[in-house]
Amino acid sequence: MIGRLPEAVDETIVLLDGVYPGCCHRGAGDIFRLEGESPLRTYLAPEIVEGLKFARQQRMAHSGPGGGCYTFQRQRDGLTVQGAHCLYFGVHGCLLGDLKGPLCLNFICPPMRSDLLAVCAGDESLVGPEHDFLCIYRSLAIVSYDDPATVARELADLGRRVRLLSDRCAVFLAERPARSLYAFFNEG
C-alpha cells in the first residue's frame, strides 16, 4: 500500500523490526474528538467514552498485549525511522474490532478511497471524503447528541450507506476475476 500513496511514488522501505503500522500510531485509538461538527460538542459524550473504555479493558484482558515498536529504513536516503504502535495494535492488526475510536473509524487512506470510488462509479456521496469515510464521523457525532429521533434517522441512513457500498462491492467483484477488492487493486 505504501507505494500507492501519491507522495510515495518512489518510496521504498525495508521493515527492520516489528509490524508496519499504517496509521496505527500510539495514542490514535484514544482520540475521541468530533472536530467540525459543533462548537458545543467537540467530543463523544462522556458516557459513551466511559462505556468504550470499560468494554476495551474487558477485550484487552482477553486478547493479550498490544502496542510495541517498529523500525524501518527508507531506501531513497537510508533514514531509519522508529515509532510506537497504538496500544491496541497487535501482530494481526487492531485488537479493538467494533470498539475503535472516531479517528480510527472515519479516516480512509487515499488509495483505498480511490479504489472504492472506482467500485462505486465515482459516487462521492456514498464513499465520503478522506477524513469522513461513509460519513461515519458525522454519524458518531450525532449519536453523541441527546436526540433519540435524530440518532435513529442517522443510524438508519448509515446502515443504508453501508449496505449500498457492500452491494456495489459485490457487483464489482462478480464482474471481475478477482477474489477480493484487495487482490484486484493490489495484486492484479
Secondary structure, DSSP 4 states (H G I P E B T S, - for coil): -GGGSGGGTT--EEEEES---TT-BTTGGG--B-TTT-SS--B--HHHHHHHHHHHHHHHHHH-----EEEEEETTT--EEEEEB-TTEETTEES-GGG--HHHHH---HHHHHHHHHHTTT-HHHH--TTSGGGHHHHHHHHTSS-HHHHHHHHHHHHHHHHHHHHHHHHHHHTTT-SSHHIIIII-
